[in-house]
Amino acid sequence: MNKQFFVSFVILVTPNILLHCASAAVHSHSLDNENVERDSDGAYRPRDAEHYSDSEHNVEFDHEAILGSVKEAEEFDKLSPEESKRRLSLLLPKMDLNGDNFVDRQELQKWILNSFVKLSHEEAEERMAETDENKDGIVTWVEYLRDSFGVDTEEEISPDDTGDTGMQMVRDEKIMWKAADADGDGSLDLREFEVFTNPEEHPAMHPLIISQTLREKDANKDGVLDFKEFVGERGVQQDKEWVTGERAKFDEELDSNSDGVLDAAEIKRWTIPDNLEIAEEEVDHLFASADDDHDDLLSFDEILQHHDVFVGSEATDYGHELDRFDDEL
């Protein structure tokens, strides 16, 4: 999950305020709609957000869910089918927790959840490599400001600290930073930086996410969100059909107790992806793709016969290139 986007000269903070930040790479937990870390409504994007796109199945998510690494998934795409199967065969005994030469649904779910943990760690390592200027294994707040906002001090973003959106963004980040700084030394090591960059993956950070969401959206400060607050400015910008769709989402999916507002628990379910649910859905998908005898177990042979579903290979990647070529034609 790539958590950065680039702006060439300025960031639009409000209709009337521009935050100058030349060629800065911005990584933010704020509710900025352009932040690819969050959806337009403010919720964190789930890991499987790109699994299906415009009715097209993106197999990369399947491969990463099994391998627990974007880098390894890309490596498998360059392997011959035979080598891909060989390497996958080495993983199967590790997936088979009870040693019966089958992978059941619970075993596959545990494996996928562990892969999500590994993916989060890999993301943090890559992000830290970008941010840790002096390569001393920790990230200071100054290093983070430089990488994320293109400035050396908070005052450069808002000299008079007027509380505009730009400065609020930094304040939100600093609150997250201090919460992730377990030893309180002002800097983040890799483990702490992983918590900071993926707060939705760490329960200790969830109250901060909920608090931030309420601060951004709870206009009347009553501690809950009604539908108008939920859609915010988007409700003015979009057409009637969009509003109707969001109303249905609010009433039928989010407002679980049907009281007309979203409380803290409902905001949490909305803004923070449920990795357990995502893993369960991925298990269903993989079983539907590979359980040929429909016994609700995956034999090692079934997994290897469908290696392209689980890990891919050069042949799989070649097929994807052909599909993309056909789409372009």
Backbone hydrogen bonds in HBPLUS format (Angstrom, degrees):
<---DONOR---> <-ACCEPTOR-->    atom                        ^
c    i                          cat <-CA-CA->   ^        H-A-AA   ^      H-
h    n   atom  resd res      DA  || num        DHA   H-A  angle D-A-AA Bond
n    s   type  num  typ     dist DA aas  dist angle  dist       angle   num
A0026-VAL N   A0005-PHE O   3.15 MM  21  5.85 154.0  2.22 175.2 176.3     1
A0023-SER N   A0008-SER O   3.18 MM  15  4.51 157.4  2.23 106.5 111.3     2
A0021-CYS N   A0009-PHE O   3.25 MM  12  5.89 166.8  2.27 152.6 153.6     3
A0011-ILE N   A0019-LEU O   3.06 MM   8  5.27 162.2  2.10 144.2 149.9     4
A0019-LEU N   A0011-ILE O   3.05 MM   8  5.27 168.8  2.07 163.6 161.2     5
A0013-VAL N   A0017-ILE O   3.22 MM   4  5.67 151.9  2.30 154.5 160.1     6
A0014-THR N   A0017-ILE O   3.39 MM   3  5.08 167.5  2.41 135.0 136.7     7
A0017-ILE N   A0014-THR O   3.26 MM   3  5.08 149.9  2.36 100.5 108.7     8
A0024-ALA N   A0021-CYS O   3.33 MM   3  5.62 146.1  2.46 136.5 127.0     9
A0035-ASN N   A0032-ASP O   3.00 MM   3  5.48 164.8  2.02 118.7 123.2    10
A0038-ARG N   A0035-ASN O   3.04 MM   3  5.74 155.6  2.10 120.4 126.1    11
A0045-ARG N   A0037-GLU O   3.20 MM   8  6.10 171.7  2.21 145.1 144.7    12
A0039-ASP N   A0043-ALA O   2.69 MM   4  5.37 167.2  1.70 167.4 169.4    13
A0042-GLY N   A0039-ASP O   2.95 MM   3  5.36 161.7  1.98 115.3 121.3    14
A0044-TYR N   A0271-THR O   2.78 MM 227  5.53 160.5  1.82 143.0 144.6    15
A0049-ALA N   A0046-PRO O   3.08 MM   3  5.32 151.3  2.17 121.5 119.5    16
A0051-HIS N   A0048-ASP O   3.00 MM   3  4.99 165.9  2.02 110.0 113.5    17
A0058-ASN N   A0051-HIS O   2.77 MM   7  5.04 172.6  1.78 152.2 153.2    18
A0053-SER N   A0056-GLU O   2.86 MM   3  5.08 160.0  1.90 146.5 150.6    19
A0056-GLU N   A0053-SER O   2.86 MM   3  5.08 154.8  1.92 109.4 117.8    20
A0062-ASP N   A0059-VAL O   2.99 MM   3  5.22 115.8  2.42 103.5 118.7    21
A0063-HIS N   A0059-VAL O   3.13 MM   4  6.49 161.7  2.17 159.5 164.0    22
A0064-GLU N   A0060-GLU O   2.94 MM   4  6.16 162.4  1.97 154.3 159.0    23
A0065-ALA N   A0061-PHE O   2.88 MM   4  6.00 148.0  1.98 147.3 156.4    24
A0066-ILE N   A0062-ASP O   3.21 MM   4  6.48 132.7  2.44 140.3 151.3    25
A0066-ILE N   A0063-HIS O   3.27 MM   3  5.31 136.8  2.47  95.4 106.6    26
A0067-LEU N   A0063-HIS O   2.90 MM   4  6.06 166.5  1.92 153.3 157.7    27
A0068-GLY N   A0064-GLU O   2.74 MM   4  5.18 145.5  1.86 135.0 142.2    28
A0073-ALA N   A0069-SER O   3.10 MM   4  6.19 154.5  2.17 136.9 144.1    29
A0074-GLU N   A0070-VAL O   2.99 MM   4  6.24 155.4  2.05 148.6 154.6    30
A0075-GLU N   A0071-LYS O   2.96 MM   4  6.24 145.6  2.08 141.2 151.5    31
A0076-PHE N   A0072-GLU O   2.86 MM   4  6.16 155.4  1.92 152.8 158.4    32
A0077-ASP N   A0073-ALA O   3.23 MM   4  6.49 142.8  2.38 138.9 148.1    33
A0078-LYS N   A0075-GLU O   2.99 MM   3  5.42 156.2  2.04 110.6 118.4    34
A0079-LEU N   A0076-PHE O   3.01 MM   3  5.10 163.3  2.04 108.3 113.8    35
A0314-GLU N   A0079-LEU O   2.52 MM 235  5.11 155.9  1.57 169.2 162.7    36
A0084-SER N   A0080-SER O   2.88 MM   4  6.06 159.3  1.92 158.1 164.9    37
A0085-LYS N   A0081-PRO O   2.95 MM   4  6.11 159.8  1.99 147.0 151.7    38
A0086-ARG N   A0082-GLU O   2.98 MM   4  6.22 155.3  2.05 143.1 150.5    39
A0087-ARG N   A0083-GLU O   2.96 MM   4  6.18 165.4  1.98 152.2 154.8    40
A0088-LEU N   A0084-SER O   2.92 MM   4  6.09 157.2  1.97 147.3 154.5    41
A0089-SER N   A0085-LYS O   2.83 MM   4  5.99 151.9  1.91 148.3 155.7    42
A0090-LEU N   A0087-ARG O   3.17 MM   3  5.31 136.3  2.37  98.3 109.7    43
A0091-LEU N   A0088-LEU O   2.94 MM   3  5.26 141.9  2.08 106.9 118.2    44
A0092-LEU N   A0088-LEU O   3.29 MM   4  6.62 140.4  2.46 148.9 159.6    45
A0094-LYS N   A0091-LEU O   2.93 MM   3  5.35 128.4  2.21 110.2 124.5    46
A0095-MET N   A0091-LEU O   3.07 MM   4  6.42 141.8  2.23 148.6 160.1    47
A0095-MET N   A0092-LEU O   3.04 MM   3  5.02 124.1  2.37  97.6 112.2    48
A0096-ASP N   A0092-LEU O   2.93 MM   4  6.13 147.1  2.04 153.1 162.7    49
A0097-LEU N   A0095-MET O   3.06 MM   2  5.78 118.6  2.45 111.2  95.2    50
A0099-GLY N   A0096-ASP O   3.32 MM   3  5.42 158.1  2.37 104.1 110.5    51
A0103-VAL N   A0298-LEU O   2.77 MM 195  5.05 158.3  1.82 141.9 149.4    52
A0298-LEU N   A0103-VAL O   3.06 MM 195  5.05 158.7  2.10 134.6 140.5    53
A0108-LEU N   A0104-ASP O   3.01 MM   4  6.24 161.3  2.04 154.3 159.7    54
A0109-GLN N   A0105-ARG O   2.89 MM   4  6.05 154.5  1.95 147.1 154.5    55
A0110-LYS N   A0106-GLN O   3.00 MM   4  6.21 161.8  2.03 149.8 153.8    56
A0111-TRP N   A0107-GLU O   3.03 MM   4  6.25 155.1  2.10 144.0 151.1    57
A0112-ILE N   A0108-LEU O   2.97 MM   4  6.18 158.9  2.02 149.3 154.3    58
A0113-LEU N   A0109-GLN O   2.95 MM   4  6.18 164.5  1.97 154.4 158.4    59
A0114-ASN N   A0110-LYS O   3.03 MM   4  6.22 153.8  2.10 144.4 151.4    60
A0115-SER N   A0111-TRP O   2.92 MM   4  6.22 143.2  2.05 141.0 152.1    61
A0115-SER N   A0112-ILE O   3.01 MM   3  4.83 116.0  2.43  90.3 106.8    62
A0116-PHE N   A0112-ILE O   2.95 MM   4  6.34 146.7  2.06 149.3 158.0    63
A0117-VAL N   A0113-LEU O   3.24 MM   4  6.62 149.3  2.34 141.2 148.5    64
A0118-LYS N   A0114-ASN O   3.05 MM   4  6.40 156.9  2.10 147.2 153.2    65
A0119-LEU N   A0115-SER O   2.82 MM   4  6.07 155.3  1.88 151.8 159.0    66
A0120-SER N   A0116-PHE O   2.98 MM   4  6.19 156.2  2.04 146.4 152.2    67
A0121-HIS N   A0117-VAL O   3.05 MM   4  6.35 153.4  2.13 145.5 152.7    68
A0122-GLU N   A0118-LYS O   2.89 MM   4  6.16 156.5  1.95 149.7 156.2    69
A0123-GLU N   A0119-LEU O   2.91 MM   4  6.12 158.0  1.96 149.7 155.5    70
A0124-ALA N   A0120-SER O   3.04 MM   4  6.27 155.9  2.10 144.0 150.3    71
A0125-GLU N   A0121-HIS O   2.96 MM   4  6.23 155.2  2.02 148.9 155.6    72
A0126-GLU N   A0122-GLU O   3.04 MM   4  6.30 161.9  2.07 151.5 155.4    73
A0127-ARG N   A0123-GLU O   2.94 MM   4  6.14 163.2  1.97 150.8 156.0    74
A0128-MET N   A0124-ALA O   2.79 MM   4  5.86 154.3  1.85 146.9 154.6    75
A0129-ALA N   A0125-GLU O   2.97 MM   4  6.14 150.2  2.06 143.2 150.8    76
A0130-GLU N   A0126-GLU O   3.31 MM   4  6.63 139.6  2.48 138.7 148.1    77
A0130-GLU N   A0127-ARG O   3.16 MM   3  5.24 129.3  2.43  95.0 107.9    78
A0131-THR N   A0127-ARG O   3.13 MM   4  6.37 143.0  2.27 141.1 151.4    79
A0131-THR N   A0128-MET O   3.05 MM   3  4.95 119.8  2.43  92.9 108.3    80
A0132-ASP N   A0128-MET O   2.79 MM   4  5.65 168.6  1.80 161.4 161.5    81
A0133-GLU N   A0131-THR O   2.91 MM   2  5.73 115.0  2.34 116.1  99.6    82
A0135-LYS N   A0132-ASP O   3.22 MM   3  5.25 156.6  2.28 104.3 111.2    83
A0139-VAL N   A0188-LEU O   2.85 MM  49  5.20 158.3  1.90 142.7 149.4    84
A0188-LEU N   A0139-VAL O   2.94 MM  49  5.20 164.8  1.96 145.6 149.7    85
A0144-TYR N   A0140-THR O   3.01 MM   4  6.32 155.0  2.08 147.4 154.6    86
A0145-LEU N   A0141-TRP O   2.89 MM   4  6.16 158.2  1.94 148.9 154.7    87
A0146-ARG N   A0142-VAL O   2.99 MM   4  6.22 161.8  2.03 152.4 156.7    88
A0147-ASP N   A0143-GLU O   3.05 MM   4  6.25 164.4  2.07 149.4 153.2    89
A0148-SER N   A0144-TYR O   2.82 MM   4  5.82 164.5  1.84 155.7 160.5    90
A0149-PHE N   A0145-LEU O   2.81 MM   4  5.30 155.9  1.87 138.4 145.8    91
A0150-GLY N   A0146-ARG O   3.04 MM   4  4.38 132.1  2.28 108.9 117.6    92
A0156-GLU N   A0153-THR O   3.26 MM   3  5.64 145.0  2.39 104.1 112.6    93
A0157-ILE N   A0154-GLU O   2.99 MM   3  5.50 149.7  2.08 111.7 120.6    94
A0158-SER N   A0154-GLU O   3.38 MM   4  6.85 158.0  2.43 150.7 155.9    95
A0161-ASP N   A0158-SER O   2.92 MM   3  5.12 159.0  1.96 113.8 120.6    96
A0168-GLN N   A0164-ASP O   2.93 MM   4  6.14 157.0  1.99 154.9 162.5    97
A0169-MET N   A0165-THR O   2.87 MM   4  6.01 146.9  1.98 145.7 153.9    98
A0170-VAL N   A0166-GLY O   3.33 MM   4  6.69 153.0  2.41 141.4 147.0    99
A0171-ARG N   A0167-MET O   2.93 MM   4  6.26 156.9  1.98 148.6 155.5   100
A0172-ASP N   A0168-GLN O   2.86 MM   4  6.08 159.9  1.90 151.1 155.9   101
A0173-GLU N   A0169-MET O   3.04 MM   4  6.30 157.3  2.09 144.9 151.1   102
A0174-LYS N   A0170-VAL O   2.88 MM   4  6.13 152.7  1.96 149.3 157.0   103
A0175-ILE N   A0171-ARG O   2.99 MM   4  6.27 150.1  2.08 148.1 155.5   104
A0176-MET N   A0172-ASP O   3.08 MM   4  6.37 161.9  2.11 150.3 154.8   105
A0177-TRP N   A0173-GLU O   2.80 MM   4  6.02 154.3  1.86 146.8 155.0   106
A0178-LYS N   A0174-LYS O   2.93 MM   4  6.15 165.8  1.96 149.9 151.7   107
A0179-ALA N   A0175-ILE O   3.07 MM   4  6.26 153.8  2.14 145.3 152.7   108
A0180-ALA N   A0176-MET O   2.95 MM   4  6.17 146.3  2.07 147.6 156.8   109
A0180-ALA N   A0177-TRP O   3.14 MM   3  5.19 121.6  2.50  95.3 109.7   110
A0181-ASP N   A0177-TRP O   2.96 MM   4  6.12 130.5  2.21 143.9 158.0   111
A0182-ALA N   A0180-ALA O   2.88 MM   2  5.64 122.5  2.22 114.0  97.5   112
A0184-GLY N   A0181-ASP O   3.08 MM   3  5.23 151.9  2.16 106.1 114.9   113
A0193-PHE N   A0189-ASP O   2.73 MM   4  5.85 157.3  1.78 158.5 166.4   114
A0194-GLU N   A0190-LEU O   2.86 MM   4  6.04 144.5  1.99 145.3 154.3   115
A0195-VAL N   A0191-ARG O   3.25 MM   4  6.58 151.1  2.33 143.1 149.6   116
A0196-PHE N   A0192-GLU O   2.99 MM   4  6.30 154.8  2.06 146.8 154.1   117
A0197-THR N   A0193-PHE O   2.86 MM   4  6.03 161.0  1.90 151.3 155.3   118
A0198-ASN N   A0194-GLU O   3.00 MM   4  5.92 137.5  2.19 139.4 149.2   119
A0201-GLU N   A0198-ASN O   2.96 MM   3  5.60 159.4  2.00 120.7 127.2   120
A0202-HIS N   A0199-PRO O   3.11 MM   3  5.35 166.4  2.13 111.8 116.0   121
A0205-MET N   A0202-HIS O   2.86 MM   3  5.71 157.7  1.91 130.2 136.4   122
A0206-HIS N   A0203-PRO O   3.07 MM   3  5.15 150.9  2.16 104.3 113.1   123
A0208-LEU N   A0205-MET O   3.07 MM   3  5.49 126.2  2.37 108.8 122.0   124
A0209-ILE N   A0205-MET O   3.24 MM   4  6.63 152.2  2.32 150.0 158.2   125
A0209-ILE N   A0206-HIS O   3.05 MM   3  5.05 116.0  2.48  97.7 113.3   126
A0210-ILE N   A0206-HIS O   2.99 MM   4  6.30 162.7  2.02 160.5 164.5   127
A0211-SER N   A0207-PRO O   2.89 MM   4  6.03 161.4  1.92 145.3 151.0   128
A0212-GLN N   A0208-LEU O   2.84 MM   4  5.99 158.7  1.88 147.5 153.3   129
A0213-THR N   A0209-ILE O   2.94 MM   4  6.12 156.7  1.99 146.1 152.6   130
A0214-LEU N   A0210-ILE O   2.96 MM   4  6.25 158.9  2.01 152.7 157.8   131
A0215-ARG N   A0211-SER O   2.93 MM   4  6.19 159.3  1.97 148.4 154.5   132
A0216-GLU N   A0212-GLN O   2.95 MM   4  6.17 155.1  2.02 149.2 155.5   133
A0217-LYS N   A0213-THR O   2.97 MM   4  6.07 147.6  2.08 145.3 154.1   134
A0218-ASP N   A0214-LEU O   2.69 MM   4  4.87 156.5  1.74 137.0 144.1   135
A0219-ALA N   A0217-LYS O   2.85 MM   2  5.75 118.4  2.24 117.5 100.6   136
A0221-LYS N   A0218-ASP O   3.24 MM   3  5.23 157.0  2.30 102.8 109.6   137
A0225-LEU N   A0262-LEU O   3.07 MM  37  4.98 154.4  2.14 129.7 137.6   138
A0262-LEU N   A0225-LEU O   2.77 MM  37  4.98 150.7  1.86 133.6 143.2   139
A0230-PHE N   A0226-ASP O   2.89 MM   4  6.11 152.0  1.97 151.4 160.6   140
A0231-VAL N   A0227-PHE O   3.04 MM   4  6.33 160.4  2.08 157.7 159.2   141
A0232-GLY N   A0228-LYS O   2.92 MM   4  5.91 148.8  2.02 140.9 150.8   142
A0234-ARG N   A0231-VAL O   3.10 MM   3  5.52 127.1  2.39 145.7 141.8   143
A0235-GLY N   A0232-GLY O   3.10 MM   3  5.79 147.8  2.21 115.6 122.5   144
A0236-VAL N   A0233-GLU O   3.03 MM   3  5.39 141.6  2.18 107.2 117.4   145
A0237-GLN N   A0233-GLU O   3.22 MM   4  6.53 150.4  2.32 147.9 156.4   146
A0238-GLN N   A0234-ARG O   3.03 MM   4  6.05 141.6  2.18 153.4 159.7   147
A0243-VAL N   A0239-ASP O   3.18 MM   4  6.53 160.4  2.22 150.7 156.1   148
A0244-THR N   A0240-LYS O   2.90 MM   4  6.15 156.8  1.95 152.5 158.8   149
A0245-GLY N   A0241-GLU O   3.03 MM   4  6.29 153.9  2.10 145.1 151.9   150
A0246-GLU N   A0242-TRP O   2.95 MM   4  6.27 157.0  2.00 152.4 158.6   151
A0247-ARG N   A0243-VAL O   2.84 MM   4  6.04 149.6  1.93 146.8 155.8   152
A0248-ALA N   A0244-THR O   3.06 MM   4  6.32 153.6  2.13 144.9 151.0   153
A0249-LYS N   A0245-GLY O   3.01 MM   4  6.30 153.9  2.08 143.8 151.3   154
A0250-PHE N   A0246-GLU O   2.82 MM   4  6.02 160.4  1.86 149.0 154.3   155
A0251-ASP N   A0247-ARG O   2.92 MM   4  6.10 168.6  1.94 151.5 154.3   156
A0252-GLU N   A0248-ALA O   2.81 MM   4  5.64 164.3  1.83 148.5 154.0   157
A0253-GLU N   A0249-LYS O   2.95 MM   4  5.17 149.6  2.04 128.9 137.3   158
A0254-LEU N   A0249-LYS O   3.12 MM   5  6.49 150.4  2.21 156.2 163.4   159
A0255-ASP N   A0250-PHE O   2.86 MM   5  5.88 157.3  1.91 164.0 169.0   160
A0256-SER N   A0254-LEU O   2.87 MM   2  5.60 126.2  2.16 112.5  96.2   161
A0258-SER N   A0255-ASP O   3.11 MM   3  5.25 159.2  2.15 108.2 114.4   162
A0267-ILE N   A0263-ASP O   2.82 MM   4  6.05 154.9  1.88 157.8 166.2   163
A0268-LYS N   A0264-ALA O   2.91 MM   4  6.13 151.2  2.00 144.7 152.4   164
A0269-ARG N   A0265-ALA O   3.09 MM   4  6.40 158.6  2.14 143.7 148.5   165
A0270-TRP N   A0266-GLU O   2.97 MM   4  6.16 141.9  2.12 139.3 150.0   166
A0271-THR N   A0267-ILE O   2.80 MM   4  5.93 170.7  1.81 157.8 159.7   167
A0272-ILE N   A0268-LYS O   2.96 MM   4  5.56 159.6  2.00 148.4 153.0   168
A0278-ILE N   A0274-ASP O   3.02 MM   4  6.36 158.5  2.06 152.0 158.8   169
A0279-ALA N   A0275-ASN O   2.82 MM   4  5.98 158.2  1.87 147.0 152.6   170
A0280-GLU N   A0276-LEU O   2.94 MM   4  6.18 154.7  2.01 145.6 152.6   171
A0281-GLU N   A0277-GLU O   3.02 MM   4  6.27 157.2  2.07 148.5 154.0   172
A0282-GLU N   A0278-ILE O   2.98 MM   4  6.24 149.3  2.08 144.6 153.4   173
A0283-VAL N   A0279-ALA O   2.89 MM   4  6.16 151.7  1.97 148.8 156.5   174
A0284-ASP N   A0280-GLU O   3.05 MM   4  6.34 160.6  2.08 147.7 152.3   175
A0285-HIS N   A0281-GLU O   3.02 MM   4  6.27 155.8  2.08 142.8 149.3   176
A0286-LEU N   A0282-GLU O   2.91 MM   4  6.14 164.7  1.93 153.9 157.1   177
A0287-PHE N   A0283-VAL O   2.91 MM   4  6.05 162.3  1.94 155.7 160.6   178
A0288-ALA N   A0284-ASP O   2.95 MM   4  6.09 156.0  2.01 145.9 152.8   179
A0289-SER N   A0285-HIS O   3.06 MM   4  6.25 136.1  2.26 138.6 150.4   180
A0290-ALA N   A0286-LEU O   2.99 MM   4  6.10 136.6  2.19 143.5 154.0   181
A0291-ASP N   A0287-PHE O   2.89 MM   4  5.08 159.1  1.93 139.8 142.3   182
A0292-ASP N   A0290-ALA O   2.84 MM   2  5.56 126.7  2.13 113.0  96.6   183
A0294-HIS N   A0291-ASP O   3.17 MM   3  5.30 156.8  2.23 106.0 112.9   184
A0303-ILE N   A0299-SER O   3.09 MM   4  6.42 162.8  2.12 155.6 159.4   185
A0304-LEU N   A0300-PHE O   2.95 MM   4  6.19 164.1  1.97 153.7 158.2   186
A0305-GLN N   A0301-ASP O   2.80 MM   4  5.94 154.6  1.86 151.1 158.4   187
A0306-HIS N   A0302-GLU O   3.12 MM   4  6.27 135.7  2.33 137.5 148.3   188
A0306-HIS N   A0303-ILE O   3.15 MM   3  5.16 130.7  2.40  94.2 107.5   189
A0307-HIS N   A0304-LEU O   3.19 MM   3  4.73 142.8  2.34 111.3 104.8   190
A0309-VAL N   A0306-HIS O   2.89 MM   3  5.50 143.5  2.02 117.3 126.9   191
A0311-VAL N   A0307-HIS O   2.79 MM   4  5.78 175.3  1.79 164.3 165.8   192
A0312-GLY N   A0307-HIS O   3.06 MM   5  6.07 155.1  2.12 134.2 135.9   193
A0317-ASP N   A0313-SER O   2.96 MM   4  6.26 166.1  1.98 157.9 160.9   194
A0318-TYR N   A0314-GLU O   2.87 MM   4  6.06 152.1  1.95 145.4 153.6   195
A0319-GLY N   A0315-ALA O   2.97 MM   4  6.21 151.5  2.05 143.5 150.8   196
A0320-HIS N   A0316-THR O   3.02 MM   4  6.41 147.3  2.13 146.0 155.1   197
A0321-GLU N   A0317-ASP O   3.00 MM   4  6.32 152.1  2.08 146.5 153.9   198
A0322-LEU N   A0318-TYR O   3.02 MM   4  6.36 152.9  2.10 147.6 154.5   199
A0323-ASP N   A0319-GLY O   2.99 MM   4  6.28 155.1  2.05 144.6 151.3   200
A0324-ARG N   A0320-HIS O   2.91 MM   4  6.19 159.5  1.95 150.5 155.7   201
A0325-PHE N   A0321-GLU O   2.88 MM   4  6.09 149.2  1.97 143.6 152.7   202
A0326-ASP N   A0322-LEU O   2.88 MM   4  6.15 157.0  1.93 150.8 156.4   203
A0327-ASP N   A0323-ASP O   2.94 MM   4  6.22 153.8  2.01 147.0 154.5   204
A0328-GLU N   A0324-ARG O   2.99 MM   4  6.24 152.8  2.07 144.4 151.2   205
A0329-LEU N   A0325-PHE O   3.07 MM   4  6.39 145.4  2.19 143.4 152.7   206
